[in-house]
Amino acid sequence: MGKKSVQRNARLEELRREQKRKERRRSLIIYGTSGFVAVALILGIVLYTVADASAKDRTHKIGYVAGASAAATAAGCTGTVNDASQGSSHVTTTVNYKFSPPSSGSHNPDPLPDGIPFYNPASGIPVERAVHNLEHGFIVGWYDKDLPAAQVEKLRSLAANAGPRFIGVPWTRGAFPDGKHFVLTAWDRTQRCTTVSADVIKDFVAKHANPDPNGATWDSPTAPESGAQGGTLDVSADGPLTSTAQGGSSSTGSPAPGAGTMSVSPTTPTPAP
């Protein structure tokens, strides 16, 4: 083999070795970059999952306040507060609730019935029965004595179209604090408003009526008997139809205007769950 051939072969071998080194470097870069991207992607997913779980956990805590919407702000409403549980015992006496109005607490064994969306200002409907409705996943829109008459009529109209799980109930134990005259409650959820707003009611009902029963395990629980029905139909929009002890309050009422005549035989309320 000639000298030139030897040199040419040596040069070709050197070029092949150099090409292999470049290919190895390129493979390392590709695999290294891919591995880094994969690790970064996995880390991002883990961090997002942890952050999302933490955010959700935060919204379940006592004292958490969900920000007020634009409609709620316009109606003079606060954000919706996660309240501390005040218990859920059944009692047949008047309860001195810690908060005005309550979003949980001891209550009458017989909730208010299905089918009556609004109770008139002088109806004398027992607070204790309405609190039991909250435990069943109902929304109660409480209005105090200082809510203007036009606003009361607006609430009456809105209640008729707010869905079967909404009840408008007068609060007869004084005025609400801080100039708020209309308060929406679900079990352990409260939003206080100055005026009545269709959008605020709709939003609150959509978020909090018949909540997922899993919420009963949260720090600030939601309706442990979610979805349960109302109680005995022994009341009209004007108040009790029979002389029965309902949470320490009873009276005889006439049917609501335009509701027709209703005949109800005296019965003993059947305790709800």
TORKOL-4160 file (C-alpha; in steps of 0.2 Angstrom, whole numbers, padded with zeros to 4 digits, m for minus):
273
<pt num="1" X="0000" Y="0000" Z="0000"/>
<pt num="2" X="0007" Y="0017" Z="m0005"/>
<pt num="3" X="0011" Y="0031" Z="0007"/>
<pt num="4" X="m0003" Y="0042" Z="0000"/>
<pt num="5" X="m0016" Y="0028" Z="0003"/>
<pt num="6" X="m0010" Y="0025" Z="0021"/>
<pt num="7" X="m0012" Y="0044" Z="0024"/>
<pt num="8" X="m0029" Y="0045" Z="0016"/>
<pt num="9" X="m0035" Y="0030" Z="0026"/>
<pt num="10" X="m0029" Y="0038" Z="0042"/>
<pt num="11" X="m0037" Y="0054" Z="0038"/>
<pt num="12" X="m0054" Y="0045" Z="0034"/>
<pt num="13" X="m0053" Y="0036" Z="0051"/>
<pt num="14" X="m0049" Y="0052" Z="0060"/>
<pt num="15" X="m0065" Y="0060" Z="0051"/>
<pt num="16" X="m0075" Y="0045" Z="0056"/>
<pt num="17" X="m0070" Y="0047" Z="0074"/>
<pt num="18" X="m0074" Y="0065" Z="0074"/>
<pt num="19" X="m0091" Y="0062" Z="0067"/>
<pt num="20" X="m0095" Y="0049" Z="0080"/>
<pt num="21" X="m0089" Y="0062" Z="0094"/>
<pt num="22" X="m0101" Y="0075" Z="0086"/>
<pt num="23" X="m0115" Y="0063" Z="0085"/>
<pt num="24" X="m0112" Y="0058" Z="0104"/>
<pt num="25" X="m0112" Y="0076" Z="0109"/>
<pt num="26" X="m0128" Y="0080" Z="0099"/>
<pt num="27" X="m0137" Y="0065" Z="0107"/>
<pt num="28" X="m0132" Y="0070" Z="0124"/>
<pt num="29" X="m0138" Y="0088" Z="0121"/>
<pt num="30" X="m0155" Y="0081" Z="0114"/>
<pt num="31" X="m0157" Y="0068" Z="0128"/>
<pt num="32" X="m0152" Y="0080" Z="0141"/>
<pt num="33" X="m0163" Y="0094" Z="0135"/>
<pt num="34" X="m0178" Y="0082" Z="0133"/>
<pt num="35" X="m0175" Y="0076" Z="0151"/>
<pt num="36" X="m0174" Y="0093" Z="0158"/>
<pt num="37" X="m0190" Y="0098" Z="0149"/>
<pt num="38" X="m0198" Y="0082" Z="0156"/>
<pt num="39" X="m0193" Y="0085" Z="0173"/>
<pt num="40" X="m0198" Y="0103" Z="0172"/>
<pt num="41" X="m0215" Y="0098" Z="0165"/>
<pt num="42" X="m0218" Y="0085" Z="0179"/>
<pt num="43" X="m0212" Y="0098" Z="0192"/>
<pt num="44" X="m0224" Y="0111" Z="0185"/>
<pt num="45" X="m0239" Y="0098" Z="0186"/>
<pt num="46" X="m0234" Y="0094" Z="0204"/>
<pt num="47" X="m0233" Y="0112" Z="0209"/>
<pt num="48" X="m0249" Y="0117" Z="0200"/>
<pt num="49" X="m0258" Y="0102" Z="0209"/>
<pt num="50" X="m0251" Y="0107" Z="0226"/>
<pt num="51" X="m0256" Y="0125" Z="0223"/>
<pt num="52" X="m0273" Y="0121" Z="0217"/>
<pt num="53" X="m0277" Y="0109" Z="0232"/>
<pt num="54" X="m0270" Y="0123" Z="0243"/>
<pt num="55" X="m0282" Y="0136" Z="0236"/>
<pt num="56" X="m0297" Y="0124" Z="0237"/>
<pt num="57" X="m0292" Y="0120" Z="0255"/>
<pt num="58" X="m0292" Y="0138" Z="0259"/>
<pt num="59" X="m0309" Y="0141" Z="0252"/>
<pt num="60" X="m0316" Y="0128" Z="0264"/>
<pt num="61" X="m0308" Y="0136" Z="0280"/>
<pt num="62" X="m0318" Y="0145" Z="0293"/>
<pt num="63" X="m0317" Y="0164" Z="0290"/>
<pt num="64" X="m0313" Y="0163" Z="0272"/>
<pt num="65" X="m0322" Y="0177" Z="0262"/>
<pt num="66" X="m0327" Y="0174" Z="0244"/>
<pt num="67" X="m0325" Y="0191" Z="0235"/>
<pt num="68" X="m0341" Y="0201" Z="0231"/>
<pt num="69" X="m0346" Y="0201" Z="0213"/>
<pt num="70" X="m0349" Y="0218" Z="0204"/>
<pt num="71" X="m0368" Y="0215" Z="0206"/>
<pt num="72" X="m0366" Y="0212" Z="0224"/>
<pt num="73" X="m0355" Y="0227" Z="0227"/>
<pt num="74" X="m0368" Y="0238" Z="0218"/>
<pt num="75" X="m0381" Y="0231" Z="0230"/>
<pt num="76" X="m0371" Y="0235" Z="0245"/>
<pt num="77" X="m0366" Y="0217" Z="0249"/>
<pt num="78" X="m0351" Y="0210" Z="0258"/>
<pt num="79" X="m0342" Y="0194" Z="0251"/>
<pt num="80" X="m0349" Y="0177" Z="0256"/>
<pt num="81" X="m0341" Y="0172" Z="0273"/>
<pt num="82" X="m0338" Y="0154" Z="0278"/>
<pt num="83" X="m0345" Y="0154" Z="0296"/>
<pt num="84" X="m0340" Y="0143" Z="0311"/>
<pt num="85" X="m0353" Y="0129" Z="0314"/>
<pt num="86" X="m0365" Y="0133" Z="0329"/>
<pt num="87" X="m0371" Y="0115" Z="0330"/>
<pt num="88" X="m0387" Y="0106" Z="0323"/>
<pt num="89" X="m0397" Y="0099" Z="0338"/>
<pt num="90" X="m0415" Y="0098" Z="0337"/>
<pt num="91" X="m0425" Y="0108" Z="0350"/>
<pt num="92" X="m0443" Y="0114" Z="0352"/>
<pt num="93" X="m0439" Y="0130" Z="0362"/>
<pt num="94" X="m0434" Y="0147" Z="0356"/>
<pt num="95" X="m0415" Y="0148" Z="0352"/>
<pt num="96" X="m0405" Y="0163" Z="0356"/>
<pt num="97" X="m0394" Y="0163" Z="0341"/>
<pt num="98" X="m0376" Y="0170" Z="0342"/>
<pt num="99" X="m0377" Y="0178" Z="0325"/>
<pt num="100" X="m0391" Y="0189" Z="0317"/>
<pt num="101" X="m0397" Y="0180" Z="0307"/>
<pt num="102" X="m0389" Y="0162" Z="0310"/>
<pt num="103" X="m0382" Y="0151" Z="0296"/>
<pt num="104" X="m0382" Y="0136" Z="0307"/>
<pt num="105" X="m0386" Y="0131" Z="0325"/>
<pt num="106" X="m0399" Y="0121" Z="0335"/>
<pt num="107" X="m0416" Y="0121" Z="0326"/>
<pt num="108" X="m0434" Y="0115" Z="0327"/>
<pt num="109" X="m0436" Y="0096" Z="0321"/>
<pt num="110" X="m0449" Y="0102" Z="0308"/>
<pt num="111" X="m0442" Y="0113" Z="0294"/>
<pt num="112" X="m0453" Y="0125" Z="0284"/>
<pt num="113" X="m0462" Y="0116" Z="0270"/>
<pt num="114" X="m0458" Y="0116" Z="0251"/>
<pt num="115" X="m0469" Y="0127" Z="0240"/>
<pt num="116" X="m0469" Y="0143" Z="0250"/>
<pt num="117" X="m0456" Y="0154" Z="0243"/>
<pt num="118" X="m0459" Y="0170" Z="0253"/>
<pt num="119" X="m0466" Y="0174" Z="0271"/>
<pt num="120" X="m0475" Y="0191" Z="0274"/>
<pt num="121" X="m0467" Y="0203" Z="0287"/>
<pt num="122" X="m0481" Y="0200" Z="0300"/>
<pt num="123" X="m0481" Y="0181" Z="0297"/>
<pt num="124" X="m0471" Y="0177" Z="0313"/>
<pt num="125" X="m0463" Y="0162" Z="0305"/>
<pt num="126" X="m0451" Y="0154" Z="0318"/>
<pt num="127" X="m0433" Y="0156" Z="0315"/>
<pt num="128" X="m0429" Y="0139" Z="0321"/>
<pt num="129" X="m0439" Y="0131" Z="0307"/>
<pt num="130" X="m0430" Y="0140" Z="0294"/>
<pt num="131" X="m0413" Y="0136" Z="0301"/>
<pt num="132" X="m0418" Y="0117" Z="0299"/>
<pt num="133" X="m0421" Y="0121" Z="0280"/>
<pt num="134" X="m0403" Y="0128" Z="0279"/>
<pt num="135" X="m0397" Y="0111" Z="0285"/>
<pt num="136" X="m0407" Y="0103" Z="0271"/>
<pt num="137" X="m0398" Y="0113" Z="0258"/>
<pt num="138" X="m0411" Y="0127" Z="0256"/>
<pt num="139" X="m0406" Y="0146" Z="0254"/>
<pt num="140" X="m0414" Y="0158" Z="0266"/>
<pt num="141" X="m0415" Y="0176" Z="0261"/>
<pt num="142" X="m0419" Y="0185" Z="0278"/>
<pt num="143" X="m0425" Y="0203" Z="0278"/>
<pt num="144" X="m0426" Y="0214" Z="0293"/>
<pt num="145" X="m0439" Y="0227" Z="0298"/>
<pt num="146" X="m0430" Y="0241" Z="0291"/>
<pt num="147" X="m0429" Y="0235" Z="0273"/>
<pt num="148" X="m0440" Y="0247" Z="0263"/>
<pt num="149" X="m0457" Y="0242" Z="0258"/>
<pt num="150" X="m0453" Y="0243" Z="0240"/>
<pt num="151" X="m0438" Y="0231" Z="0243"/>
<pt num="152" X="m0449" Y="0219" Z="0252"/>
<pt num="153" X="m0461" Y="0218" Z="0237"/>
<pt num="154" X="m0446" Y="0216" Z="0226"/>
<pt num="155" X="m0440" Y="0201" Z="0236"/>
<pt num="156" X="m0457" Y="0194" Z="0236"/>
<pt num="157" X="m0457" Y="0194" Z="0217"/>
<pt num="158" X="m0440" Y="0188" Z="0215"/>
<pt num="159" X="m0443" Y="0174" Z="0228"/>
<pt num="160" X="m0457" Y="0167" Z="0217"/>
<pt num="161" X="m0444" Y="0164" Z="0203"/>
<pt num="162" X="m0428" Y="0160" Z="0213"/>
<pt num="163" X="m0431" Y="0141" Z="0213"/>
<pt num="164" X="m0439" Y="0128" Z="0225"/>
<pt num="165" X="m0424" Y="0129" Z="0237"/>
<pt num="166" X="m0425" Y="0148" Z="0241"/>
<pt num="167" X="m0436" Y="0155" Z="0255"/>
<pt num="168" X="m0438" Y="0173" Z="0260"/>
<pt num="169" X="m0441" Y="0175" Z="0278"/>
<pt num="170" X="m0443" Y="0190" Z="0289"/>
<pt num="171" X="m0431" Y="0193" Z="0304"/>
<pt num="172" X="m0441" Y="0199" Z="0318"/>
<pt num="173" X="m0427" Y="0200" Z="0332"/>
<pt num="174" X="m0421" Y="0217" Z="0328"/>
<pt num="175" X="m0412" Y="0226" Z="0314"/>
<pt num="176" X="m0397" Y="0218" Z="0306"/>
<pt num="177" X="m0380" Y="0226" Z="0310"/>
<pt num="178" X="m0370" Y="0238" Z="0299"/>
<pt num="179" X="m0385" Y="0245" Z="0289"/>
<pt num="180" X="m0387" Y="0228" Z="0280"/>
<pt num="181" X="m0406" Y="0224" Z="0279"/>
<pt num="182" X="m0406" Y="0209" Z="0268"/>
<pt num="183" X="m0395" Y="0193" Z="0272"/>
<pt num="184" X="m0393" Y="0177" Z="0262"/>
<pt num="185" X="m0388" Y="0162" Z="0271"/>
<pt num="186" X="m0384" Y="0144" Z="0267"/>
<pt num="187" X="m0378" Y="0132" Z="0280"/>
<pt num="188" X="m0362" Y="0140" Z="0287"/>
<pt num="189" X="m0362" Y="0153" Z="0273"/>
<pt num="190" X="m0368" Y="0171" Z="0275"/>
<pt num="191" X="m0368" Y="0186" Z="0263"/>
<pt num="192" X="m0375" Y="0203" Z="0270"/>
<pt num="193" X="m0383" Y="0216" Z="0258"/>
<pt num="194" X="m0390" Y="0233" Z="0260"/>
<pt num="195" X="m0403" Y="0230" Z="0246"/>
<pt num="196" X="m0411" Y="0216" Z="0236"/>
<pt num="197" X="m0403" Y="0211" Z="0220"/>
<pt num="198" X="m0410" Y="0198" Z="0207"/>
<pt num="199" X="m0392" Y="0194" Z="0201"/>
<pt num="200" X="m0385" Y="0192" Z="0219"/>
<pt num="201" X="m0399" Y="0180" Z="0224"/>
<pt num="202" X="m0397" Y="0170" Z="0208"/>
<pt num="203" X="m0378" Y="0169" Z="0210"/>
<pt num="204" X="m0380" Y="0164" Z="0229"/>
<pt num="205" X="m0393" Y="0150" Z="0225"/>
<pt num="206" X="m0383" Y="0143" Z="0211"/>
<pt num="207" X="m0367" Y="0142" Z="0222"/>
<pt num="208" X="m0374" Y="0136" Z="0238"/>
<pt num="209" X="m0391" Y="0127" Z="0236"/>
<pt num="210" X="m0390" Y="0108" Z="0238"/>
<pt num="211" X="m0371" Y="0108" Z="0239"/>
<pt num="212" X="m0361" Y="0093" Z="0237"/>
<pt num="213" X="m0363" Y="0082" Z="0253"/>
<pt num="214" X="m0344" Y="0080" Z="0254"/>
<pt num="215" X="m0343" Y="0098" Z="0260"/>
<pt num="216" X="m0350" Y="0092" Z="0277"/>
<pt num="217" X="m0332" Y="0086" Z="0280"/>
<pt num="218" X="m0324" Y="0104" Z="0278"/>
<pt num="219" X="m0319" Y="0115" Z="0292"/>
<pt num="220" X="m0333" Y="0126" Z="0287"/>
<pt num="221" X="m0346" Y="0113" Z="0282"/>
<pt num="222" X="m0360" Y="0114" Z="0269"/>
<pt num="223" X="m0377" Y="0107" Z="0272"/>
<pt num="224" X="m0374" Y="0090" Z="0280"/>
<pt num="225" X="m0392" Y="0085" Z="0275"/>
<pt num="226" X="m0391" Y="0092" Z="0257"/>
<pt num="227" X="m0406" Y="0089" Z="0246"/>
<pt num="228" X="m0418" Y="0084" Z="0260"/>
<pt num="229" X="m0436" Y="0090" Z="0258"/>
<pt num="230" X="m0445" Y="0103" Z="0268"/>
<pt num="231" X="m0457" Y="0099" Z="0283"/>
<pt num="232" X="m0475" Y="0100" Z="0287"/>
<pt num="233" X="m0487" Y="0110" Z="0277"/>
<pt num="234" X="m0495" Y="0119" Z="0292"/>
<pt num="235" X="m0491" Y="0137" Z="0287"/>
<pt num="236" X="m0496" Y="0149" Z="0274"/>
<pt num="237" X="m0486" Y="0165" Z="0268"/>
<pt num="238" X="m0495" Y="0174" Z="0283"/>
<pt num="239" X="m0490" Y="0162" Z="0296"/>
<pt num="240" X="m0494" Y="0146" Z="0305"/>
<pt num="241" X="m0511" Y="0138" Z="0301"/>
<pt num="242" X="m0513" Y="0128" Z="0317"/>
<pt num="243" X="m0509" Y="0132" Z="0335"/>
<pt num="244" X="m0494" Y="0122" Z="0337"/>
<pt num="245" X="m0478" Y="0125" Z="0346"/>
<pt num="246" X="m0465" Y="0129" Z="0333"/>
<pt num="247" X="m0449" Y="0134" Z="0341"/>
<pt num="248" X="m0457" Y="0145" Z="0354"/>
<pt num="249" X="m0469" Y="0154" Z="0342"/>
<pt num="250" X="m0486" Y="0151" Z="0336"/>
<pt num="251" X="m0501" Y="0160" Z="0329"/>
<pt num="252" X="m0516" Y="0158" Z="0317"/>
<pt num="253" X="m0513" Y="0165" Z="0300"/>
<pt num="254" X="m0524" Y="0167" Z="0285"/>
<pt num="255" X="m0519" Y="0162" Z="0267"/>
<pt num="256" X="m0508" Y="0174" Z="0257"/>
<pt num="257" X="m0516" Y="0186" Z="0246"/>
<pt num="258" X="m0521" Y="0177" Z="0230"/>
<pt num="259" X="m0517" Y="0160" Z="0237"/>
<pt num="260" X="m0535" Y="0155" Z="0239"/>
<pt num="261" X="m0542" Y="0146" Z="0254"/>
<pt num="262" X="m0532" Y="0131" Z="0261"/>
<pt num="263" X="m0540" Y="0119" Z="0273"/>
<pt num="264" X="m0527" Y="0110" Z="0285"/>
<pt num="265" X="m0532" Y="0098" Z="0298"/>
<pt num="266" X="m0523" Y="0100" Z="0315"/>
<pt num="267" X="m0508" Y="0088" Z="0314"/>
<pt num="268" X="m0492" Y="0085" Z="0324"/>
<pt num="269" X="m0477" Y="0090" Z="0314"/>
<pt num="270" X="m0467" Y="0075" Z="0307"/>
<pt num="271" X="m0449" Y="0078" Z="0312"/>
<pt num="272" X="m0437" Y="0079" Z="0297"/>
<pt num="273" X="m0420" Y="0071" Z="0297"/>
